[in-house]
Amino acid sequence: MTNHVHMLLTPGKSDSAGNLMKRLGQRYVQYINRTYKRSGTLWEGRFRSSIIQQEEYLFS
């Protein structure tokens, strides 16, 4: 699927993943706004994240 990404992160601090997503989103919006000569936000809602157990993403 080309409309989303999956990332598996192991944060060193409790707020590391949130800060990463914040910075990534800010940079992406800046890029899109510059490229398409627009302004404002791209999304109305926040990203969604969920905690998974190691067994759920191990490949056999």
C-alpha positions, 0 to 999 in steps of 0.5 A: 500500500502506498498511502501509509507506512509502518515503523517499528521503533524502540525508543530510548526515552518515553517521549522519543517516538512522539518527538520523532513523529512530530519532527517528521510531520513538521518537515514533511509539511514544510516540504509539501508546502514549499513544493506546491506553493501552499500553506497550512496543515495537511492533516486534521488528525494526529498519527495513530500508534500502538504498542505491539509485542516482539512476537507480533513482528518477528519474521519466520 
